[in-house]
C-alpha cells in the first residue's frame, strides 16, 4: 500500500537549473551568487531590511539569541507548546527557558501568562508562530516595549504567514526561519536570520562566519560558529522563493478542503483568525476527546495515511522538566495531530482522508 505522506516538497520551478549552474561554476560551498540573491529576495519578499542565510533553522535561533547578547542567567520566555529547537537554543546560550501556556483558540503563546512570568532577569520573549498561524503581535510588542525586553520571532513554521497585513518576522528585534525539507519553501536544510537593524544582522553575520575579522584576513576576534548556508542550498531556495505564492495558495486550498470535509465531526481544525493569513504549514486538528487521538492515527495508518502528533510540551522533556502545569498546552498536545499537508495533495486524496476520519468516528459511536 502506498502511504499518503504528511509532507513532500514541491519542485516544479528552476531548482535543477540553478543547482546545475552551481556545479558548472564550481561554486558549491558557502560562497557564490545564489547566496546573496536568495538573502536579498527573501528580505524583499517578507518586507524586512536585512537577512543572512544559515545552514538550518535551529542554528538560526541560536545565532539570533547570541547576536542579542543573551547568555548565562538570562531568562527567555517561550511557549511550552513548541518544537524543542526553540527551547534547546535558549539552553545552549546559558540562558533559562521560562515556559508559558498557550491560547486554546489559536494554540499560540498566551500573552497574559507571559505577563505573569516576567521577572527582573527576563531578557527576551520568543514568539513561536506555531504551525503557520501568527501570535498576537500587538500584545507581545506592547509587552516588550513596556518591560524593555527583546522580541525574538521563531518563524520556522510560518513562511507566508501574515498578521494585520505584515509578514511575520518583521515585528521583533530579530527573527528566524527554517527551510527544512518539510517546510513551505525548502533548501533541504537551511535557515534565515532577519532583522531591520543592520548592526544586529552584522553581529549575526560575524558570529556565523567563525567570528572572522572584516579587516584582517584569517583573524578571529570572538568565539564564532560555522553556520553558513551553501550556494547549492541557496540556489534551491531561490527557485523555491520564485514559486512561493503558488505553493502557499495550494496549501491554503488543501486546508479549505479539510475544513469542509471534516465539518460536523467531534474535532476542530486549526483555524485562521481575523486579520491574519494562516500559511497552513501543517493542516492540524484537535479531537474533542484525547482518548481518540492515537486510535484515529492508527485507523488512518491502516488506511494508508501518514499523520503526526502535535509536539509534546517542552516542560515534559527530561532535560527541561518543570513541576508546573500548563493545562491548555497539555490538552492540545494530547488531542492534536497533523494531517497530510503538502501542496500537490489532490482534492480526491483529501476527500479520502476525511472519509476515513468520518468512518472512524461513525464506528466508535456505534461500538
N, C-alpha and C positions, 0 to 999 in steps of 0.2 A: 504494500500500500504506500502510495506517495503521500507524505505529510504536507499539509499546508503550513508553511513555516510562519513563525511570528514576524520575521522580517527578512527581507533581502534587498540589497541596494539596487538602484535604478541607474543603469548605464546605457544611455542611448545618445549621448552627446559626443564630444570630441575627446573623450578620455584617452582612447588609444592613440589618436593623432598627437596629442600633447605629450604623452609618455614617450612615444617614438621620437619626438623632437628632442627630448632629454637624452635618450640613448644615442641618437645621431650626433648630438653636440658633445657628448661625454660628460655633461654637467648633471650628475645623478645624485650628488650628495647635498650638503647644506648651503650651497651657493648656486645661483642660476636665475634666469629671468623670471621663471614662474613663481618663485617665492615672493618677489616684490609685487608682481601683478596680482597674485592671489590676495596678499595682505591689503593692497590698495583698494581692490574692488570689493573685498569683504567689508572693509571700513565704510566704503561708499554705500554699499547695499543696506547696512543696518543703521547708518547715519551717525557714525562716531568719527572722531578726528584721527585716531591713531590705532594701529593694530600690529601685533607681532606674532608670527606663527610659531608653534611649538610641536613637539613630537607626539603628544597625546593630551587628552583633556584633563587628566589627573595632574600632570605637571603644570598645566596651565593654572590650576587653582593654587598649587604650591608657589608658583612663581609670583602670582598676584599678591598672595599674603606676604611673601618675602619682600616684594617691592614696596609694600606699605610699611615695612619695618615691624611687622607683628612677630613677637617672639616669646621668650621664656616668661611665664607667669601672666601673660595677657589672656583675657577671656574673649572668645569669639562666640556669639550667639548663632545657633544653627538649628534648623528643624531636625527632630529625631527621625522623621519620615523622609529619608533621602538615601541616595546611593552612598555607600560607605566612603567613596573618594572625597566627598565634601568634608567628612569628619577626619579621615586619616591625614589629610594635608594640614589641617589645623594642628594635629598632634605632632606632625613632622617639624613644624616650626618651633615647637616647645610651648606653644600656647595651649589653653584649656578649652575644649568644646563645651559650651553650656547649652543644653538641649531645651527646646521648646516644642509645644504641641502644634497641631495643625488645625485648620478650619474644616469642619465636616462638609461644608458647601463646596469648597474649591480644592481641598486636600493640600492647600498651601500654608505657609508659616502663619501662625496666629499672632497678629500684632499686639493684642492685649497680653498674651503670655510673654512676648518679647519685652514689653514694658516691665512686667513683674520680675524679669530675670536680670535686668541691668544692675550692675554693681560698680563701685569705683574702679575695678580692674577691667571692665568691659572696654574693648578696643574697637570692635567691629561687629556688624551684623551681616550674616551671609544669607541672602535671599536666593533660595533654590526654586527655580521655575519648573516645578515637578511635572513630568510627562507632557509638557508643552503648553500648560496654562500659566499665565503670569501671576505673580504675587500681587498683593495690594501695595503698589509702589507709592501711592500718595501717602499712606500711613507710614510706611517704612522710611521714606525720605524725610518725612517730618520728624520721626523719632530720632533719626541720625543727626539732623540739624539741631534739634533740641538738646541732645546729650553730647554733641560734638564727637560722634562716632563715625568710623569709616563704614561705607556700604559696599559690600562685595556682592556681585551678582554671579551666581553659578547658572549659566545658560546652556549647560551641556545638552539638555533635552529640549531646548526652546528656540532653535533657529527657526525663524519665520513667525515667532510669537510677538504680539503687539499688545501694548497697554495704552489706551487712550491715544491712539494714533502714533505712538512711538515704539520702535523695536526694543525689546528687552536687551539689556546690556548697555543702554545709553543713560540710565538713571543713576547708577552708582559711581563711586570713585574709580572702580576698576571692575572688569567683568571677564568671564571666561566662557569658551565654547569648546565642544568636543566634536570631532569628525570620525569617531569610531565607525566600524562597518555597518552598524545598525542605526546610525544617526540619519537625520533627514537629508543632509548632504554629507558625503564621506570622503576621506582621503585614505581609507584603510585604517590607519592610525594617524591621529593628528589632533591639534587643538589650536586655539587662538586666544590671546590676551588682548583686550581692548581698553582704551581709556581716552577721555578727552584731554587729559593732561599730558603734554609732550614730555615734561620732566619725569612723570611717573612711568610712562612707557619706556623712556630712556633707561630708567633703572631696571625695568624688567628685561630689556634687551641686553643690557650689560651683564645681568646675572645669568641669562640663558646661554650666553656665549663664553662660559668659563671665566667670567669676570676679567676678560682681556681689555687692556687699555686701548682707548681710541687713538692715543697719541704715540704709544711706544709699542713696537712690534714684539709679540710674544711676552708681554709684561702683564701679569695678572695681579690686580690690586685688591681683590676681595675673594672670598670663597664663592665660587660660582658653580654653574651646572652646565652640562651639555644637554640642553632641552630643544635643540634646533630641529626644525622640520626639513625634510629632504626636498630637493627640487622635483623629484618624481611625485611625491605626495602632493606638493603644491600644484603640479600640473593636473592631477586628478581633481583636486579641489577647485581649481579654476573652471574646469569643464563642468563640474557639478553645479557651481555657482551660476553658470550661464543657463542652467535648466531649473534653477531653484523655484521660480514662480510656478512652473509646470508641476514639479514634484509636490509642492505644498498644496496646490489645487487638487491634485489627485488624492492626496492623503485626507484632505478635508471631505472629499466626496465619499471616500471609504467610511469615514466617521458618520456622515449623514445616512448612509445605507444601514449601518449598525443601529443608529438611533431609531430609525423607522422599523427595522426588523425585530428589535428587542422590546418594543412597546408592550406594556401590559404584563410584563414578567416581574417576579419579585427581585428586582435588581435595578440599579441605575447606572447610566453611563457617565463618564467624566465630561461634564457639560461646559460649553463655552459660557462665559459670564458677560453681562453688559459692558460695553466699552473695551472689550478685549477681542483679540484674534487668537484662537487656540490653534496651534500648528499640528496638534494630534501626532506628536512623535510616536506615541502609542495610543491605540484605541483601548481604553481601560474601562472596566466595570467593577462595581461592588455589589455583591449579592446581599440580600436582606439578612440572611442567617449565615453566620460563619461556618456552621456545620456543612453547608452545601458547597463551599469553595473547592475543597480538594476533590470531592466527589464529582463535581461538574468538570473539573480539569481532567479527571480520569475518564469520564464519559467522552469528552472531546478528543482526548488522545486516542481512545479506541476507535473513534470515527475518523482519525487521520488529521486532527487539528492540533497543532502545537500551541501551547499557552505558557505564560509565565506568571508567577505570583507577584503581587506588589512587593516592594522592598520591605525587609524586616526593619523595624525601628532600630536606629543605631545604638540606642541606650541598652538594647538587649544583647549586643555583641560582647563576647568575652573580654576584649581589650578596652572597652569603654562602658562597662556595665555600671548602671546607676540604680540606686534604690529609690526610684521615682516612678510615678505612674503618669502616663500620657494617654488618657482614655481615647481621644479621637484618633491619634496616630496608630495606637494598638488595634483599635477596631477596624480602621481602614485596611491596615496591613493584613489582618486575619481574614477579611472578606473580599479583598481585591485581587484582580487578575488582569493581565494584558492579553488581548486577542490579536490575531494576525493583523498587521497594520501597514504593510508595505504598499508603495504607490501603485503597482500594477496588479494588486489584488482585484479580481473581477467581481462584478456585481453578483454573478452566479455563485461564486465561492462564498461571498459574504452571506448570501441567502441560505446556502447550505449550512454555514456555521450557526446562523440564527435559528434555523430549523432544528439543529441538534440541541441548542440550548433550550429551545421550547420543548423538545421531546424529553429532555432530562427532567424539566420541572413538571411536565404532564405525568411522567412516570412516577415521580416522587409524591405527587399529590394524590395518586391512586393507590400507593403502596401502604 
